[in-house]
Amino acid sequence: MGITLDTPIAALLANKRRASTLKSFGVVTVGDALTYYPFRVADPVPARAVGEARVGEAMAFAGVVRSSRVIAGQRRNMRLVADVDDSGFAAARGVPAGRAQLVFFSGKKGYLDWMARRLAAGATVVVAGTPTEYMGQLQFSHPQVLTVAPADPAVPVGNAGTAAPAGDPWRDVAMSAGYAAVRPAAQSYDAKTVAEAMARVTRPRPVYHASARLSSERIHETILSLMWALGGRDMAAPGTDDIALQSHDDEERFAGTLAGAVPDILPEPVRAARGLMHRAEAFRAIHEPASVEAFRKGIDTLRYEEALVCQTALLEARCNAHKSAAHPCPLDAGEPGGDAAGEGATRTPLRDRFIASLPFTLTGGQRDVIDDIAADMAKDTPMQRLLQGEVGSGKTVVALAAMLQAVGAGYQAVLVAPTQVLAEQHVETITRMIAAMDEAAPAGASSGAAEPSVPVTLLTGGMRLAARRRALAAAAAGTPGIIVATHAAFSKTFQAPRLALVVIDEQHRFGVEQRESLNTKAADGTAPHLLVMTATPIPRTAAMTWFGDLDISWLTELPGGRKPIRTVVVNEADGRTMGRMFAHIRARIDAGERAYIVCARIDADEDDGAAGHGSRGGRAGESMRDGIDDAYETLDENGEAVARPPLHSVAEIAARLKALPQFAGIRFATLTGRDKDDVKTQVMAGFASGETPILVSTTVIEVGVDVKQASCIVIFDADRYGLSQLHQLRGRVGRGGTNSWAFLVSRAEPGTPGEARLEVIHDSLDGAEIAQADLEFRGAGDVLGDAQSGAKSSLKLLRVVKDAELIADARSQAERLLAADPELAHEPQLAGAVLDFTRGNETFLTSN
C-alpha cells in the first residue's frame, strides 16, 4: 500500500497497544509521528569494548555472534539469548577481548525467530545499549542491533549488492577476527561495514515525552520505522508485533523517495536565504541526527516553517477582514433633538454623554483607546481590535463607550461574556451607568420617560424559556440597544439584524469559529465591528504574533484609588504561618470584608489523573482538576511526569476550614464550575451581601467576578498554576479601594521551578512582566494553549519570546510573498499549509 503523511499509523503498526498509546499522545497519522518532536537530544553513545563496559552507562561495540538460542518460559513467555565476543573490536582498541549476552524477551514466537535469524552464529553485529550484570555475566536487554555484511562480494548487502570497500579500516580487523568465518545464509544486512554501523548507533539519541506504557526509546524506534516506510523501506519484520530498525542500504534512493513523500513548504528562495534544510532532510536530522548540530539545524528549519505559515495565515486573515463591509458609526450620528444648543441642533453623542456622566476622570490610556475605537468604527470596513488591559484597568468603561457609539448611530451592540455570572454582572453595571447618564443629562436631552435611554437585554442559556424568548424577540426586532449574552449569542436562534458591534469579553474563552458566527447575524450581509478584550497578560511580542490580524491596544494605567495587592507565599508545612494567615482573614471578615479560598479540584475522592488533562473548570467541560495546567508538570529526563502530592479539593478544604477555631461562627459557601447557573448566581449574591463571607471555590471565580468587599484570596497548590492564571486570580481582590492580600499556599520544594514561579508573582504586579516570565517557563505553545475543544495547536516549536526576531523576519517574508502572489498560486505547498493551519487553529487562542 502507498504510504503518505496522512496514512493512519494504526494501519501500519502490528502492535495495536503501541498504536493506541501513540493516539493518546495525539499521534494518529504518519505526519503526526514526524511532528512529534523530541524535547532534547542525548549525548552520543561512546564506543567501548566489552572489557571497558560500565554497568548502567550506554555504550556500543562490535562483535561476532558465537551462539544463540531460544529458551521457553512460563505462560508462553520466551527469550532469545545470544553470546557475542568482541575479539576484533577489542584488539583494535588495544584491550583484552570480552563476551556479553544479548537478551530479548517476547511472547511472540515470530519475533524471536526473526531475531534469531539475524543473530545466527557467525553473524557480525554492532550492538548499542546499556549493560547490566546478571549472574556474573555482562548482559544487554533488548539492545539496538545492526547486522553487518560479511567482507565477501558474493554476499548481498541489503538490496545494494555491494561489499565492504577494501579501504575500510574495519575490514582487516573483521577478517582477522573471523567475523565471516561462518557465513550465514544470504540475507539483507543493516550496514555494509562495521564502521558504518558504528557511526549510526553512536549518533546522538532524541529523547521524547513518554509514559509508563511507552518509553522514549520505543517511540524513537516507531518514528524511525514510519519515516523509513514513508521513504520506501519495508515497515517491520514479517509476522512480528514489534518495530524493527531498518537499514539504509541505498541512501540516495531513500533520501529522494522521502523528499518526494514530504514536499517542502518553505519557498526555495526563503530556504536558501536562511540556509535551511529541505523539510524531509529536517525530519531526518531531528529523528535520526548524525550530530547535535544537525539536530539543531533541523529544529531551526521547522521552527522557521511554523513562523512563516502562521504569519502568512494571519496576514491573509487581516486582508480578508478589511475586504468586508461594515456599518459606519460616526460620533455625529446623533438624531436631532431639542437640547441646550437649541431646537434642531444635533444632540450630544451618546458616547460623550456617557463619558461626561462618569463620577471619575478617564485615564489617558482609556481616552486614547476610546478615540482609536471611535475612528475605527466610523469607517465602512469592520474594526478588528484587541484590547489588553490589566485587571481593573477599566476595560468595561471603554467597551461601553464603544457600544454606546454604535447605539447612538442607530444600531445594535452585543457584549459576549464567558459565564452567566459575568453576564449578569455586566448587565447590572451597564444598567447602573446608563441610569446615571440619564440622570445627568441636561434639560431636554432625554425623554424623561421611566424607561432608560438605551435598552439593555440579557440573553443566557440558563434563562427560563419565556424570558429567553422575550430576549430573542427583542434582539430580532433590531431596536438599537445593547445585548449582553453568553454562548447563547452563537446559537442559530439568535438574530440581530442591525448588529454593528461585537465585544468579546475574556476572548480566550471563545474560539475564532464562534466569533465568526456573529458575522452572519446582520441580515444585510455586513460584518460587525469587533472588539476583543482580555485581562490575561500577553507580552507584546506574543500579542503581535498571535493576534497579527487585529489592531492592538494596551491599557497599562490603573484608575485612581486602586491599592497594590500584597502577595505572600506560604509554605503549607509551616503551621505557625498558616495559623497567622487564617487569623488575619478572620480579622478582615470581622471588619466587614470578604475572602476567597481557591482550590484546584472539586472532589477529593478521585485520583488526579482521572480527569482529562488540560481541562479547565467552567470552560470546555468540568474536570476534577479545575485549573491546573499540565504544562507545569515536572518531567524526568525521559519526559515522564514525576509524581507529586494530590491536589487539594473544594470539599476537603471547606471541611477543614469550618473546623478551625479561627472561623467559629462564620458561614462558608462553595462554588465550582459544576454548579448550575442559578446556584452560582445565588452563591455570589450571598457572598457579596456578606451572608457567607468566605467563598471556597475552584478557578470559576477567575474572570469577571467583582465583589468590592473582597480583600483576601488564598490559593492552595499555587505552585501548580500558571503565572498568568495566578495574576488573574489575585486580581479578584483589591477592587474596592481597601488594603488587600493574596496568599499563595505552596508545597513546592526549595530550588524547584514551582518555587521560582511563585517568586515571580511575589515580586511583581506587572502583568506584562509576569506574562513574559510565563512564556519563558512554559514556551509559546503552552501559554497560547489548547483549543477549547481540547485539540492541540499545530504550532509545536515556535517560542514567542526567544524567537521574536525570527517571527519578525517570517512576517516580512510573508508580506513580500503575498504582495507578489496574493493567492500563493506559485507556492502550492505553502498555500496548503496555510489552509491547514487556519482550519486547525480556528479555536487556537490565548489560554490562561
C-alpha positions in Angstrom: 0.0 0.0 0.0 1.2 3.5 -0.7 2.2 5.4 2.4 1.7 9.1 2.8 1.8 11.7 5.6 -1.9 11.1 6.1 -1.7 7.3 6.4 -3.1 6.2 9.8 -0.3 4.6 11.9 -2.9 2.0 13.2 -2.9 0.6 9.6 0.9 0.2 9.7 1.7 -1.0 13.2 1.1 -4.6 14.1 1.4 -3.6 17.8 -2.1 -2.2 18.4 -1.3 -1.4 22.0 1.5 0.9 20.8 -0.8 2.5 18.2 -3.3 3.2 21.0 -0.7 4.7 23.3 0.6 6.9 20.5 -3.0 8.0 19.8 -3.3 9.2 23.4 -0.3 11.4 22.6 -2.1 12.9 19.6 -0.1 10.8 17.1 -2.6 9.3 14.7 -1.0 9.6 11.3 2.5 9.3 9.9 2.6 13.1 9.7 1.7 13.3 13.3 4.6 11.0 14.1 7.1 13.1 12.2 6.0 16.2 14.0 6.1 14.5 17.5 9.3 16.2 18.2 11.9 15.2 20.9 12.3 17.7 23.7 16.1 17.2 23.8 18.8 15.1 22.2 21.0 12.9 24.3 24.8 12.8 24.1 26.4 10.5 21.5 26.8 6.9 22.7 30.5 6.1 23.3 32.2 3.2 21.6 33.7 0.8 24.2 34.9 -2.8 24.2 33.1 -5.2 26.4 36.1 -5.1 28.8 35.6 -1.4 29.1 31.9 -1.6 29.9 30.5 0.3 32.9 27.2 -1.1 34.3 24.4 1.4 33.8 26.2 3.5 31.2 25.2 3.3 27.5 27.8 2.0 25.1 28.3 0.5 21.6 30.6 -2.3 20.5 31.1 -4.6 17.5 31.3 -8.4 17.8 30.7 -11.8 16.4 27.7 -14.0 17.5 29.1 -17.3 18.8 25.8 -18.9 19.7 22.2 -18.1 20.1 19.2 -20.0 21.5 15.5 -19.5 22.2 14.5 -20.6 25.7 10.9 -21.3 26.6 9.5 -19.8 29.8 6.3 -19.9 31.7 2.9 -18.7 30.3 4.2 -18.7 26.7 6.9 -16.2 27.6 10.2 -16.9 25.7 13.6 -15.3 25.5 16.4 -15.3 22.9 19.9 -15.3 24.3 22.8 -14.6 22.1 26.5 -14.8 23.1 28.7 -12.3 21.4 32.5 -11.8 21.7 34.3 -8.6 20.6 37.8 -10.1 19.9 38.5 -8.0 16.8 36.9 -4.8 18.1 38.8 -5.1 21.4 42.1 -5.8 19.6 41.6 -2.6 17.6 41.1 -0.7 20.8 44.1 -2.4 22.4 42.2 -4.0 25.2 41.5 -7.7 26.1 38.6 -9.4 24.4 35.4 -10.0 26.2 32.0 -11.6 25.9 28.4 -10.4 26.6 24.9 -11.8 26.3 22.2 -10.1 24.3 18.7 -11.0 25.7 15.3 -10.4 24.1 12.0 -11.3 25.8 8.8 -11.8 23.9 5.6 -13.9 23.9 5.6 -13.7 20.1 7.5 -16.6 18.5 7.6 -14.9 15.1 9.6 -12.0 16.5 12.1 -14.2 18.3 12.5 -16.5 15.2 13.2 -13.4 13.1 15.7 -12.0 15.6 17.4 -15.4 15.9 17.9 -15.5 12.1 19.6 -12.1 12.4 21.8 -13.3 15.3 22.8 -16.6 13.7 26.1 -18.0 14.8 28.9 -16.2 12.9 27.0 -13.1 12.2 28.9 -9.8 12.6 26.9 -7.3 14.6 27.1 -3.9 16.1 25.3 -3.5 19.5 24.2 -0.4 21.3 22.6 -0.5 24.7 23.0 -0.2 28.5 24.8 -3.1 30.1 23.7 -4.8 33.3 25.2 -7.7 35.3 23.4 -11.0 35.7 25.0 -13.9 37.5 28.4 -12.6 36.8 27.8 -12.1 33.1 27.6 -8.8 31.3 24.1 -8.6 29.7 22.3 -6.2 27.3 18.5 -6.4 27.4 16.8 -5.5 24.1 19.8 -3.6 22.7 19.8 -2.0 19.3 21.4 -4.5 16.9 22.7 -3.8 13.4 23.9 -6.7 11.3 27.0 -6.1 9.2 27.6 -7.7 5.8 30.5 -10.2 5.6 33.5 -9.0 3.7 32.7 -11.0 0.7 31.4 -9.6 -2.6 29.3 -12.7 -3.2 27.1 -11.9 -0.2 24.5 -9.2 -0.8 24.2 -6.2 1.5 20.5 -5.3 1.7 19.3 -4.5 -1.8 22.5 -2.9 -2.9 24.6 -6.0 -3.6 27.9 -4.4 -2.7 30.5 -5.4 -0.2 32.8 -3.5 2.2 35.3 -1.3 0.4 38.9 -2.6 0.5 40.0 0.7 2.1 37.6 0.4 5.1 39.8 0.3 8.3 37.5 -2.1 9.9 37.7 -4.7 7.2 41.1 -6.2 8.1 40.1 -6.2 11.8 36.9 -8.1 10.9 38.6 -10.6 8.7 41.4 -11.3 11.2 38.8 -11.8 14.0 36.9 -14.4 11.9 33.8 -12.2 11.6 32.9 -14.0 8.4 34.4 -17.4 9.2 30.9 -18.9 9.5 28.7 -17.4 6.8 25.0 -17.4 7.5 22.6 -17.8 4.7 22.3 -14.9 2.2 20.1 -12.2 3.7 19.7 -8.4 3.8 22.1 -6.7 6.2 21.7 -3.4 8.1 25.1 -2.0 7.1 27.8 -2.5 4.7 30.7 -2.2 7.2 31.3 -2.1 10.9 32.4 1.5 10.6 29.0 2.4 9.0 27.1 0.6 11.7 29.1 2.1 14.5 28.6 5.6 13.1 24.8 5.0 13.2 24.4 3.6 16.6 26.8 6.1 18.3 24.8 9.1 17.0 23.1 11.4 19.4 19.7 10.0 20.5 16.5 12.0 20.5 14.5 11.9 23.8 10.7 12.2 23.6 7.9 12.9 26.0 7.0 9.3 27.0 4.8 7.4 29.5 5.0 4.2 31.6 3.2 2.4 28.7 5.7 3.6 26.0 9.3 4.6 26.6 11.2 7.2 24.7 13.3 4.6 23.0 10.3 2.7 21.7 8.8 6.0 20.4 12.0 6.7 18.6 12.1 3.3 17.0 8.5 3.7 15.9 9.0 7.1 14.4 12.1 5.9 12.5 10.3 2.9 11.1 7.4 5.1 10.0 9.8 7.5 8.4 11.7 4.7 6.6 8.4 3.2 5.4 7.5 6.6 4.0 10.8 6.6 2.2 10.1 3.2 0.6 11.6 0.8 3.2 9.8 -2.3 4.5 7.9 -1.5 7.6 8.8 -4.3 10.0 9.8 -7.9 10.3 7.2 -10.3 8.9 4.9 -11.8 11.4 6.1 -9.7 14.4 4.4 -7.2 16.6 7.5 -5.2 17.3 9.1 -2.5 15.3 12.4 -3.4 13.7 15.0 -0.9 12.9 15.6 -1.0 9.2 18.7 -0.3 7.1 19.7 2.4 4.7 21.2 0.3 2.1 20.5 2.8 -0.7 20.9 6.2 0.9 20.4 8.2 -2.3 17.3 6.4 -3.2 15.8 6.6 0.3 16.5 10.3 0.6 14.9 11.0 -2.8 11.8 9.0 -2.0 11.4 10.6 1.3 11.8 14.1 -0.2 9.0 13.2 -2.7 6.7 12.0 0.1 7.5 15.0 2.3 7.3 18.1 0.0 8.9 21.2 1.1 6.7 24.0 2.4 9.3 26.8 2.5 9.8 28.6 -0.8 13.2 27.8 -2.2 14.4 31.5 -2.1 13.4 31.8 1.5 15.1 28.5 2.4 18.3 29.4 0.6 18.4 32.9 2.1 18.5 31.4 5.7 20.5 28.3 4.9 17.7 26.0 6.0 17.2 22.3 5.2 14.6 20.7 3.0 11.6 19.6 5.1 12.4 15.8 4.6 16.0 16.4 5.5 15.0 18.3 8.6 12.8 15.4 9.8 15.7 13.1 9.4 18.0 15.4 11.2 15.6 15.6 14.1 14.6 12.0 14.5 17.9 10.4 13.3 20.5 13.1 14.0 24.0 12.5 12.7 25.2 15.1 15.2 23.9 17.6 17.7 24.5 20.3 15.2 22.4 18.6 12.6 19.6 18.1 15.1 19.6 21.8 16.0 19.6 22.8 12.3 16.6 20.5 11.7 14.7 22.1 14.6 15.6 25.6 13.3 14.3 24.8 9.9 10.9 23.5 11.1 10.6 26.3 13.6 11.0 28.9 10.8 8.5 26.9 8.8 6.0 27.3 11.6 6.7 31.0 11.9 6.2 31.6 8.1 3.0 29.6 7.9 1.3 31.2 10.9 2.4 34.7 9.8 1.1 34.2 6.3 -2.2 32.9 7.7 -2.6 36.0 10.0 -1.8 38.4 7.1 -4.3 36.6 4.9 -7.0 36.9 7.7 -6.2 40.5 8.1 -6.5 41.2 4.4 -9.8 39.3 4.1 -11.3 41.1 7.1 -10.7 44.5 5.5 -12.5 43.4 2.3 -15.8 43.1 4.2 -18.3 45.9 4.5 -19.5 47.3 7.9 -21.9 49.8 9.2 -20.1 53.1 9.8 -20.9 54.5 13.2 -19.7 58.1 13.3 -20.0 60.1 16.5 -22.0 62.8 14.9 -24.8 60.4 14.0 -27.0 61.5 17.0 -30.6 62.1 16.0 -31.9 65.8 16.0 -33.4 66.9 19.2 -34.0 69.9 21.4 -31.1 70.2 23.8 -29.4 73.2 25.4 -27.9 74.1 22.0 -31.3 74.9 20.6 -34.1 73.4 18.6 -32.9 71.4 15.6 -29.3 71.1 16.8 -27.6 67.7 16.9 -27.9 66.0 20.2 -24.6 65.3 22.1 -23.5 61.8 21.0 -24.4 59.1 23.5 -20.8 58.2 24.0 -19.9 61.7 25.0 -22.9 62.0 27.3 -21.8 58.8 29.0 -18.2 59.9 29.5 -19.4 63.2 30.9 -21.6 61.4 33.4 -18.8 59.3 34.9 -18.0 60.1 38.5 -14.3 59.8 37.8 -11.8 61.0 35.2 -10.7 58.6 32.5 -7.1 57.7 32.4 -5.1 58.9 29.5 -4.9 55.4 28.2 -8.6 54.9 28.3 -9.2 58.2 26.5 -6.7 57.3 23.7 -8.2 53.8 23.2 -11.8 55.2 23.1 -10.7 57.7 20.5 -8.9 55.0 18.4 -12.1 52.8 18.6 -14.2 55.8 17.5 -12.1 56.4 14.5 -12.2 52.7 13.5 -16.0 52.4 13.9 -16.6 55.5 11.8 -15.2 53.6 8.8 -17.3 51.4 6.4 -14.9 48.4 6.9 -15.0 46.4 10.1 -12.8 47.3 13.1 -10.7 44.4 14.3 -9.2 45.4 17.6 -7.7 43.6 20.6 -7.9 45.4 23.9 -5.5 44.1 26.5 -5.6 45.6 30.0 -4.5 44.8 33.5 -7.2 43.5 35.9 -9.1 46.6 37.0 -7.7 48.9 34.3 -11.2 50.0 33.1 -11.8 47.9 30.0 -15.6 47.8 30.7 -15.8 51.5 30.5 -14.0 51.5 27.2 -16.3 48.7 25.9 -19.4 50.6 27.0 -18.3 53.8 25.3 -17.9 51.8 22.0 -21.3 50.1 22.4 -23.0 53.5 23.0 -21.3 54.8 19.9 -23.0 52.0 17.9 -26.3 52.5 19.6 -26.1 56.3 19.0 -25.7 55.6 15.3 -28.9 53.6 15.3 -27.5 50.0 15.6 -27.2 47.1 18.0 -24.2 46.1 20.0 -23.6 42.7 21.6 -21.3 42.0 24.5 -20.5 38.3 24.9 -19.3 37.1 28.3 -18.0 33.5 29.1 -20.3 32.8 32.1 -23.8 33.7 33.2 -22.4 35.2 36.4 -20.2 37.6 34.5 -23.0 38.4 32.0 -25.4 39.3 34.9 -22.7 41.5 36.4 -22.2 43.3 33.1 -26.0 43.9 32.8 -26.1 45.3 36.4 -23.0 47.5 35.8 -24.2 48.8 32.3 -27.8 49.4 33.5 -26.5 51.4 36.5 -24.1 53.5 34.3 -26.8 54.3 31.7 -29.2 55.3 34.5 -26.5 57.7 35.9 -26.1 59.0 32.4 -29.8 59.7 32.0 -30.0 61.4 35.4 -27.0 63.6 34.5 -28.5 64.6 31.0 -29.2 68.3 30.6 -32.8 69.5 30.3 -34.3 68.4 27.1 -31.6 65.9 26.3 -33.7 62.9 27.3 -37.3 62.0 27.0 -37.8 62.0 30.8 -39.6 58.6 30.5 -39.1 55.9 33.1 -37.5 53.7 30.5 -33.7 54.0 30.1 -32.5 55.8 27.0 -30.6 52.7 25.9 -32.4 49.3 26.4 -30.1 46.5 27.8 -31.2 42.9 27.2 -29.7 39.8 28.9 -29.6 36.5 27.0 -28.1 33.4 28.5 -28.6 29.6 28.1 -29.7 29.2 31.7 -32.7 31.6 31.3 -36.3 30.3 31.6 -37.9 29.6 28.3 -40.3 32.6 28.4 -37.6 35.0 29.4 -35.3 33.6 26.7 -37.9 34.0 24.0 -38.5 37.6 25.1 -34.8 38.3 24.8 -34.5 36.7 21.4 -37.5 38.7 20.2 -36.0 41.9 21.4 -32.8 41.2 19.6 -34.6 40.1 16.4 -36.6 43.4 16.4 -33.5 45.3 15.5 -34.2 48.1 18.0 -30.9 50.0 18.8 -29.6 48.8 22.1 -27.2 46.6 24.0 -27.5 42.9 24.2 -25.4 41.1 26.9 -25.1 37.4 26.2 -23.2 34.2 27.0 -22.6 31.4 24.4 -26.2 31.8 23.6 -25.2 34.5 21.2 -23.6 31.9 19.0 -26.8 29.9 18.6 -28.8 29.8 15.4 -31.9 31.1 17.2 -30.1 34.4 18.0 -30.6 37.0 15.3 -29.7 40.7 15.4 -30.5 42.3 12.1 -29.0 45.7 13.0 -25.8 44.4 14.6 -22.9 46.8 14.2 -20.5 45.9 17.1 -19.5 42.7 18.8 -17.5 42.9 22.0 -15.9 39.7 23.3 -15.0 39.8 27.0 -12.2 37.5 28.0 -11.6 36.4 24.4 -9.5 33.4 25.3 -12.8 31.6 26.4 -14.1 31.7 22.8 -12.9 30.3 19.6 -12.4 32.2 16.3 -15.1 30.0 14.8 -17.6 31.2 17.5 -16.7 34.8 17.0 -17.0 34.4 13.2 -20.5 33.0 13.6 -21.6 36.5 14.8 -20.6 37.9 11.4 -23.7 36.2 9.9 -26.2 37.9 12.3 -26.6 41.0 10.1 -29.3 40.4 7.5 -27.8 42.9 5.1 -24.5 40.9 4.7 -22.3 43.4 6.6 -19.8 42.3 9.1 -19.9 43.9 12.6 -17.0 45.8 14.1 -15.1 43.6 16.6 -13.5 44.4 19.9 -12.0 41.5 21.8 -10.8 42.1 25.4 -8.6 40.2 27.7 -7.1 40.7 31.1 -4.9 37.7 30.6 -1.4 39.2 30.3 0.1 38.7 26.9 3.6 40.1 26.1 3.7 42.5 23.2 5.7 40.1 21.1 3.1 37.3 21.7 0.2 39.6 21.0 1.7 40.8 17.8 2.5 37.3 16.8 -0.8 35.5 17.6 -3.2 38.4 17.0 -1.4 39.8 14.0 -4.8 40.0 12.2 -6.0 42.5 14.9 -5.0 46.1 15.8 -3.8 46.0 19.4 -4.4 48.5 22.2 -3.0 48.3 25.7 -4.3 49.8 28.9 -1.5 50.0 31.3 -2.6 52.6 33.8 -4.8 51.6 36.8 -7.6 54.0 37.7 -7.0 56.1 40.9 -7.9 54.5 44.2 -6.6 51.1 43.4 -4.1 49.9 46.0 -1.4 47.4 45.2 -2.2 43.9 46.4 0.2 42.4 49.0 1.3 39.0 47.9 2.6 36.4 50.5 4.0 33.0 49.7 3.1 30.5 52.5 4.7 27.1 52.9 1.8 24.7 53.8 4.1 22.7 56.1 4.6 25.9 58.2 1.7 25.5 60.6 2.5 28.7 62.6 2.4 30.9 59.4 -0.8 29.1 58.2 -2.4 29.8 61.6 -1.5 33.5 61.4 -2.9 33.7 57.9 -6.3 32.3 59.0 -6.4 34.7 62.0 -5.7 37.6 59.6 -8.5 36.5 57.3 -10.9 36.3 60.3 -10.0 39.8 61.3 -10.8 41.1 57.8 -14.1 39.2 57.9 -15.0 40.8 61.2 -14.2 44.2 59.6 -16.9 43.5 57.0 -14.7 42.3 54.2 -14.8 39.0 52.2 -12.3 36.2 51.4 -11.9 33.8 48.5 -10.3 30.3 49.1 -9.3 28.7 45.7 -8.7 25.0 45.2 -7.7 23.1 42.1 -10.1 20.2 42.4 -13.8 19.8 43.1 -13.8 16.4 44.8 -11.2 14.6 46.8 -12.4 11.1 46.1 -10.8 10.7 42.7 -7.2 10.4 41.5 -5.6 13.5 39.9 -5.1 11.6 36.7 -8.8 10.7 36.4 -9.7 13.9 34.8 -8.9 14.8 31.3 -5.6 16.7 31.2 -5.8 20.2 30.1 -9.4 20.7 31.1 -10.3 24.0 32.6 -13.2 24.2 35.0 -16.2 26.0 33.6 -14.9 26.1 30.1 -14.7 23.1 27.8 -16.2 20.8 30.4 -15.9 20.4 34.1 -12.9 18.5 35.3 -11.9 17.1 38.7 -8.7 19.1 38.1 -10.3 22.6 37.8 -7.5 24.9 36.8 -4.2 23.0 37.0 -2.2 23.3 33.7 -0.3 20.2 32.7 2.3 22.4 31.0 3.7 22.7 34.6 4.0 19.0 35.3 7.6 18.2 36.3 9.2 15.7 33.9 12.1 13.4 34.4 14.9 13.1 31.8 12.7 10.6 29.8 9.8 13.1 29.6 7.7 11.2 32.1 5.7 13.0 34.7 7.1 13.0 38.2 4.6 12.0 41.0 3.6 14.9 43.2 1.2 15.2 46.2 -2.5 15.1 45.4 -4.2 18.4 44.8 -6.4 19.9 47.5 -10.2 20.0 46.7 -13.0 22.4 47.5 -14.9 19.8 49.6 -11.8 18.9 51.6 -10.6 22.5 52.3 -14.1 23.7 53.1 -14.5 21.0 55.7 -11.0 21.7 57.2 -11.6 25.4 57.5 -15.0 25.1 59.1 -13.3 23.0 61.9 -10.7 25.7 62.7 -11.3 27.8 65.8 -10.4 30.9 63.8 -13.6 30.6 61.8 -16.0 29.7 64.6 -19.4 31.2 63.8 -18.5 32.1 60.2 -20.7 30.8 57.3 -19.0 29.3 54.2 -20.2 28.9 50.7 -18.7 26.7 47.9 -18.7 27.3 44.2 -17.5 25.2 41.2 -17.9 25.1 37.5 -20.1 22.1 38.0 -22.8 24.1 39.8 -25.9 25.2 37.8 -26.2 28.8 36.8 -29.0 29.7 39.2 -26.9 28.2 42.1 -23.9 30.2 41.0 -26.0 33.4 41.0 -27.4 32.6 44.4 -24.0 31.8 45.9 -22.4 35.0 44.5 -25.3 37.1 45.9 -24.8 35.6 49.4 -21.1 36.3 49.2 -21.5 39.9 48.0 -24.1 40.6 50.8 -21.8 39.1 53.5 -24.3 36.4 54.4 -21.5 33.9 53.5 -18.3 36.0 53.7 -15.9 33.1 52.8 -16.2 31.5 49.4 -14.3 28.2 48.8 -14.2 27.7 45.0 -12.4 26.5 42.0 -11.0 28.8 39.4 -14.5 29.6 38.2 -14.1 32.9 40.0 -11.0 33.7 38.0 -12.7 36.0 35.4 -15.0 38.9 35.8 -16.2 38.3 39.4 -16.3 41.8 41.0 -17.1 41.9 44.7 -15.8 45.3 46.1 -15.6 44.0 49.7 -13.3 41.1 48.8 -9.9 41.8 50.4 -8.2 38.4 50.8 -7.6 35.5 48.5 -5.9 32.2 49.4 -4.8 29.9 46.6 -3.9 26.4 47.6 -1.4 24.4 45.4 -0.3 27.8 44.0 2.9 26.2 42.6 0.8 24.1 40.3 -0.9 27.0 38.5 0.3 29.2 35.6 1.7 32.6 36.3 -0.9 34.4 34.3 -3.7 32.5 36.0 -2.3 33.4 39.4 -2.2 37.0 38.4 -5.8 36.8 37.2 -6.9 35.2 40.5 -5.1 37.8 42.5 -7.0 40.5 40.7 -10.2 39.3 42.3 -9.4 41.3 45.4 -8.5 44.9 45.9 -11.3 46.2 43.8 -13.0 48.4 46.5 -10.1 50.6 47.5 -9.2 48.6 50.6 -5.9 47.1 51.6 -5.8 43.6 50.1 -3.8 40.4 50.3 -3.1 37.3 48.2 -1.8 34.3 50.0 -0.1 31.7 47.7 -0.1 28.4 49.6 2.6 26.0 48.2 4.1 22.6 48.8 7.0 23.3 46.3 10.4 22.0 47.3 13.2 24.6 47.6 15.1 25.1 44.3 12.3 23.7 42.1 10.6 25.5 39.1 7.4 25.8 41.2 9.2 27.9 43.8 10.8 30.0 41.1 7.4 30.8 39.5 6.0 31.9 42.9 8.9 34.2 43.4 7.9 36.0 40.1 4.3 36.5 41.3 5.6 37.6 44.7 7.9 40.2 43.3 5.8 41.7 40.5 2.3 43.2 39.9 3.2 43.9 36.3 1.0 41.7 34.1 3.3 42.1 31.0 6.4 41.1 33.1 4.6 38.1 34.5 3.4 37.1 31.1 6.9 37.2 29.7 8.1 35.1 32.6 5.3 32.7 32.0 6.4 32.3 28.4 10.0 31.7 29.4 8.9 29.0 31.9 6.4 27.2 29.6 7.1 28.0 26.0 4.7 29.7 23.5 2.7 26.7 22.6 1.7 26.1 26.2 0.9 29.8 27.0 -1.2 30.2 23.9 -2.5 26.8 24.8 -5.1 24.3 23.8 -8.2 25.0 21.8 -11.4 24.8 23.8 -12.3 21.6 22.1 -9.1 20.1 23.5 -7.3 19.9 20.2 -3.7 20.9 20.2 -2.4 23.8 18.2 -0.3 22.8 15.2 2.5 25.0 16.5 5.0 23.0 18.4 8.4 24.6 18.1 7.9 28.3 18.0 8.8 30.3 21.1 7.3 33.7 21.2 9.9 35.5 23.4 13.1 33.8 22.2 12.0 33.7 18.6 10.8 37.3 18.3 13.5 38.2 15.7 12.7 35.1 13.7 9.0 35.8 13.8 9.6 39.3 12.6 11.7 38.0 9.7 9.0 35.5 8.8 6.3 38.2 8.8 8.5 40.3 6.4 8.9 37.3 4.1 5.1 36.6 4.3 4.4 40.2 3.4 6.7 40.0 0.4 5.2 36.7 -0.8 1.6 37.9 -0.5 2.4 41.2 -2.2 3.9 39.4 -5.2 1.4 36.5 -5.2 -1.7 37.2 -3.1 -3.2 33.8 -3.8 0.1 31.9 -3.4 -0.6 30.3 -6.8 3.1 29.7 -7.3 3.6 28.3 -3.8 1.0 25.5 -3.6 2.7 23.7 -0.7 2.8 26.9 1.4 -0.8 27.7 0.4 -1.9 24.2 1.6 0.0 24.5 4.9 -1.6 27.9 5.5 -5.1 26.5 4.8 -4.4 23.6 7.2 -3.1 25.9 9.8 -6.2 28.2 9.5 -8.6 25.2 9.8 -6.6 23.5 12.6 -6.3 26.6 14.7 -9.8 28.1 14.5 -10.1 27.9 18.3 -6.4 28.4 19.0 -6.5 31.4 21.3 -4.8 32.6 24.4 -5.3 30.3 27.3 -4.6 31.2 30.9 
